[in-house]
Amino acid sequence: MLKKNKHAYFFHNLPPDKVLAIFSDRTYNLGFYSTASQKLRAKRQSFLKPLGINFRNLVCTKQPHLNKIILIKENHKGKGSSNFKDAISGVDGLITKTKHLPLAVFSADCLSIFLFDPKNEAVGLLHAGWRGTYKKISQNAILKMQKIFGTNPNDLLVSFGPAIRKCCYEVGFKFRKYFSSDLIKRKNKLFLDLIEANLKQLINTGVKKKNIFDCKICTSCQNKRFFSYRREKEKAGRMMSLMMLK
Ligand SMILES: [Zn+2]
């Protein structure tokens, strides 16, 4: 269900003739951080050109690690494609029915979530950190797709991108305030299962478990291939997760 082509990983649980759903590895730092605009454009172009995508069409947001979802239309095309200041503010989730509009989120430990509604031909792409997860970003996205596109959660096909997982995501004991069942205690340390928390939100909102595919990549365990903010701190680059209706 996951295929690799050079530096891009493709999800094949989402129909490849209808939707492009991919993420990058650490070959290129594709996020806004620690990269000058000119270099950023060159890197994005190097990654996307072989995939037949013009990086200038990318729709990017500033990702405040919260739960706001926005409907993306043709007029958003290119927002944040070349620099941070033009990216859409205050948003961690993008949904659209517009074809040939590449949506992007950037991560280095946070979970990217890909949603595809095959009946209405609509997509959603989320950047789920712990705050967004606590504030129910997955549930918000589905409810918004339901309201705007008439999505039935039963039909949704979902993919989980790379993220830091319960093996490595140590958190402080204050997290007990936010999460009740997705914390694991090992040797007097606490670990958060960000994937399970989002999985539950999706299932509780009506998504079928069999329709959810997880790539199972831990960015911290596989730091040689992926960026991890926890491992590399400020030096960490960002992977791109990209979703586009064909
Ligand atoms: Zn790990």
Residues whose N, C-alpha, C, O or C-beta is under 5 A from the ligand:
A	BS01	ZN	R165 C167 C168 C218 S220 C221
